[in-house]
């Protein structure tokens, strides 16, 4: 990766650069993996595995010409290995029907409803107790790992997990009561 005003050089501070990479790619990687793996939790776990692999190979990252491709190749391999283990028989990538837009169906009405739902969701997040809101924001919005978010907040991982689960339940209830979920 070239070092200019729009790129970060990987020798700057590996930990900070890695966090930036995770923040930049995490949702994209999860969405990509979801094209092959249906379960959202499994997609998130596989995405975490992708970034752990990347972290373990951080000394080699300066040699990579196309980080996008590299990350998505790792993601593809993780997803396919997961499917192989789950299904037993081998899976040929050429036989998998991948619809890049299978999770999207946009119409003017759905865009409007989505914006309205996002506004309601943001309002509901702001109503959460402070510690719960912080835990939710670090884990769900900033895509921070539970261990890291727990360290930032000075709580155990189990406490953080409970706070995030509580936040999700409260948000679901809020959306249900408004008829959005």
N, C-alpha and C positions, 0 to 999 in steps of 0.2 A: 504494500500500500504506500502510495507516495505521500510525502510530507508537504502539504501546502495549507493554505488557510481553511480549506474545506475538509481536510482529512487530518486525523490524529495519527501521529506516529506511534507505533506499538511500543517503542522503547521509552516513551514519556513516563508513564506509570502504569504497569501492567494491570493492576487491580482496577484503577479508574477506567482505563480503556476497555477492559473486559465488561465492566458494568454498563458502559455506553453501548457496547456491542449487544449485550443482552437486552437492554431497553429498546434498542433499535430493531432487533430481529425477533424478539420473543413472540409477539402476536403473529407475525408473518410465518414463523416456523410452526407454531401451533396450528394455524389455519392450513398450512401446507400438509402437515401430518394428518389433519382431520380429513383430508381427501382420501386417505388410505385407512385410517383407524377411526372408528365411529365414536368411541367413548371419549368424552372430553377430558376426564381425569387421566386416562391413559395417554392422551395427546400431550397434556401438560407434563406428565412424568417423562415422556419421551423427549420433549423439548428440553427439559432439565438435563437429561442425559446428553443431548446434543451440546449444550453449553458446558457441561462437565468435560466432555471430550475436547472441546475447543480450549478450555482452560488448561487441561493436561498437556495440550500441544502448543501452548502459548509461545514457547521459544521459537517455533517454526513459522509462526504467522507472518513474519516479515517477508518470508520467501514466497508467500501465496500471492499470485497475481490477481485473482478474482475471489474476494472474500465471500460475496453473495453465493457464487457457485459452490464454493467449498462448504459453507454452512448448510446449504440445501442438499448437497450430496450426503453429508453426514446425516441430516434429517431423514432423507429417503432411506438410507441404509438402516437407520435405527427403526423406522416404521416397518420396513420389510422384514427385518430380523424379528421384530415383535410379532408380525403376522405369521411368520414361519413357525415360531414357537407356539403360538396360539392355535394355529390351524393344523399343524403337523405336516401335511404334504407341502412340497415346495410351491412357491408362487412365482409366476413369470410376470414381471412388470409390464410386459407388452400385452398381457391379457387382462390387466386391470383397467376398467373403464373409469377414467378420471374426468370429472366435470368440475372445472375450476370454479364455476359459479353455482355449484349445487346448494350452497348455503344462502344464496342471495336471490331475492325476487323483488325487484324494486318497481314500484309504480309511484306516481305523484302522491297518491293517498298513503302508501306505505312509508314514503320518505317523510311526509308530514307527521304521521303517527309515530314514526321512529324519533323524530326530533322532540315531539311532545313527551314521549316516554323517557327520553334522555334527560329532559328538563325535570321531569318528575323524579327520576332516579337521583339526579344530582341534589335536588331538594331533600329527598329522603336521606341521602348520605350525610348532608349537612345537619340533619336532625339526630344523627347517632351520637351516643355519648363520646366524649373526646378520645378516650383511649381506644374504643372500638373503631371510631372513624380513622384514627391514625393507623391502626393495625390493618384495616381494610384498604386504606389508601396505599400503604407500603406494599402490601401483598398483591392486591388485585389491579390497582391502577399503575403502580410503578414497577410491577412484575418482580418485586424483590423476593428472594427465597425466604421461606419461613425462618430459617436459622438466622439469616442476616437481619431480617426485620425484627426478630425477637431481641437480637443483640442491640439494635438501634434503640428499641423501646425499653430495654433493660428488664425483659420478662422472659420466662421460659418459653420454649417452642410450643409446649402443650397449652399454655395460657394464650399465646398468640393464636393458635389454631381455634381455640374456643371463642376468642374475640371475633375472628374472621367468620366463623360459622354463625355466630350470633348476628353479626352484621348482615350476612347473606339472608338469614331467616327473616330478619326485620325488613329488609328491602323487598323480599318476595311478598311478605304480608302486606306491605305498603302498596306494591304494584297490584296485588290481588284485589285489595280493597278499592283501588281506583279502576278496576276492570281491565287492566293492561296486561295481566299475566294469567 
